[in-house]
Structure formats: structure tokens, C-alpha cells
């Protein structure tokens, strides 16, 4: 009888704790463009959405700004997000991409230098994990990519983010806004 009571207590303890939910979200960079910026789309047959966002900025004035809407699945806990990957293509010298979260630099990566007279534009590479995991309470946050490129630029395909404890309801999107701009 004692083992049965222990089993019931263990089952109760397992069900009493909320399940930790980790979801993976992707953002297509071309979605940051307005109708007036579609000239920055480049069609690529190997891109995830068949197009990319092309950025050429040798002085570092452009930015891709993403708005994250953090909505915990379990309101008593925070959401932990990790920038899992940025998929890009490059043909020419390497480019530097800096990521800032709410104005604080959290990481960067350098694109792979490849020279094949334009043939590398349809070859996509992955940055891998960038920066630390961020433990966030419910709210709206800003993630900005600042590219510093060579004269041929870089093309961004998509970003993948893992979010632990983020509400997975389709009405509560993790990426809830985006824009591309060049500072004056």
C-alpha cells in the first residue's frame, strides 16, 4: 500500500508543475521591408522564402529592427530566448553583423569570405548561435542587426530563435514587428 501512495504522490507532483515549453520561431528578413523597399528583395532559388534582403552598407548606417513580443506560457515564469541562427549568403570579402538587444550589444558574427564571381549568392550559410540566452519577462523588446559590409554587401535569408516558455498560441507571435532603415 505504501508504494501505491508514493506513486500517487509522484504522479501528482509531475502534473502539478507546468510543462516547460520550448518553441522555435523563424523570421524571414524580407518581411522587414515595406512596399517602397521591395527593390532590396533579391530572388534566390535556395532561399527559404525564395528571396532575401540585400544590404550593402560600407559605413554602418543601416539596421534591421525586429520587435519581440514576449508572452510567457506560464505567467509565473520568464521566457528564455536564444538567437539560434542567422542564415545568409555572401560573395566577396567578409562582413561584420552586430546584434543589439534593447540597445545593448549581445553578440556579432562575421560572414564567410568567398569569391566566385557572383556564384556564392545562392549558397547559404549559417551563423550558428549568437550571444547569450536572454531571460525576459512579459513585454516588448527590440533586437537590431547592424551590418557593416563590403562594396557587394550581404544577403539575409532568415533568423531562427528558440524561446523557452513562450506562449505558442498563433495569435501571440514572438516576432510582432520589423523594419529596415538607413540612419541619416
N, C-alpha and C positions, 0 to 999 in steps of 0.2 A: 504494500500500500504506500509505503514511503517513496518508492521510486516513481509511482504514478503521480503523486503530489509534486515531486520535483519536476517531472516532465511538464505538468500543467503550468507551474511557475515559470519554467524556461520558455514555454510557448508564449505565455502572457508577456514576458519581458521582451521577447522578439517582436511581437505585434504592437507593443506599447510605444516602441521607438519609431519615429518617422523614417521612412526609407530615404537614403541619400541618393539623389537622382543626379546623374551627370549626363548632359546633353552636348551634342556637338553642333555648332551653328557655323554656316558659311556666309560670307558676304562677297558678292560679285562686284568688283571695283567699278565696272562701267555703270552700275546703279547709282554712283555718286554724281553722275553728270546730269545737267539739266538739258532741256531740249535745245538750248542755244550752244551747248558744248559738245554736241554729237560728233563734231569734227575730230574730237580726241579719241573716238572709238576706232579701233583697228580690228578688222575681221581676221581671225586666226582659226583654222580648222581644228587645231589641237587645244584651243582654249576651252575651259569648262562651259562657258556660255556662248562659244564661237566668236567672242570678241573680247578685247582687252581695253584698258585705259592706258593710253600712251602719254608719258610725261617726259618732257625734255626741259631741264632746268639746271643750268650750269652755275647759278648764283644762289640757289636755295630759297626761292621766294614762294614756291608752290606748296600746297598742302592738301591732303585728302583727310577730311574730318568726318569721323564716324561717331554717331551718338548711340550710346549703350543704355538701354532701359533695364535696370536690374530689378527683378521681381522674384523674390525668393519663393520657392515651392513651400517651404516650411518657414512661416513668418518669424519664428523664434531664432532662426539662424541666418547667417550671411550667405552670399553667393561667392564662390571662388572661381575666378576666370583665369584662363591661361591662353596666351596667344600661341597656338599650336603650330601655325604655318602661314606663310605668305607665298603664294605661287606667282612666279614672274617669268619673263623672258628678257634676254639681253643679247645684243650683238655688238661687240666692241669692248672698250675698257670697262672696268667695274664701276659700279655706282654705290653710293652710300645712302641707306634708308634709315632714318632715325624715327623712333616711336616715342610719343609723349602721351602720358595719361593724366588728364586734368592739369596740364601744364608742367608735369614733372617727367623728365626723360627716364624711360624704363628699359630701354634697350635699343639696339641697332643691328643691322646686318649689311654685309657687302655683297653685291651681286657677283656672280662668277664672270670673270673676263673671258670672252670667247670672240674670235674673229673668223667669220666665214662669209663675208660679203653679203650680209643680209639673210643667210640661210639659218641663222640661230633664232630668228624671231618666232618661229613656230616650234621651238624646243623649250619646254617649260621646266623650270627648276623650282626647288623648294627651299625656303629659308630655314625651316626647322623651328623649334621652339624659340621664342624671343621674350626675354625679360622674365621677371618672377611671376608667380601666381599672385593675383590680387584678391584680397578678401574684402568684399563690398557689401554694404547694407543697401536696402531698397532705395532707389533713386536713379537719377540721370547723370551719366558721366560722358566725358569726351575723350576719344582716342584719336590722335592725329599722326599721320605719316608725313614726314618731311623728306622728300627725295632730293638728293644732290647728284646730278647726273653729268655724263659726258655730253658731247655735242649730238649724239644719236639718241640719248635717253634710255628709258626702261619702260617695259610694258607690264602692268599689273593685271593679273587674272582674278585671283580670289584670295580671301583670308579665311582661315579656319580657327575658331575659338572653342575651347572646351569650357563649359560652365557647370559647376557642381552646385546643385540645389536651386538652379534657375527654374522658374515655372515653365513647363513645356506646353502650356495652353497656346494654340496657334494665334490667339488674339493678343498674346503678350509677347511680342517679338523682342529678342535681345538687341538686334540692330534696328533702331527705330528712327534713324535719320542719317543722312550723309550728304556731303557736298565736296566739290573740288574748287579750289580758288587759288589765285595768284595774288600775293600781297603787293600793294602798290608802293 
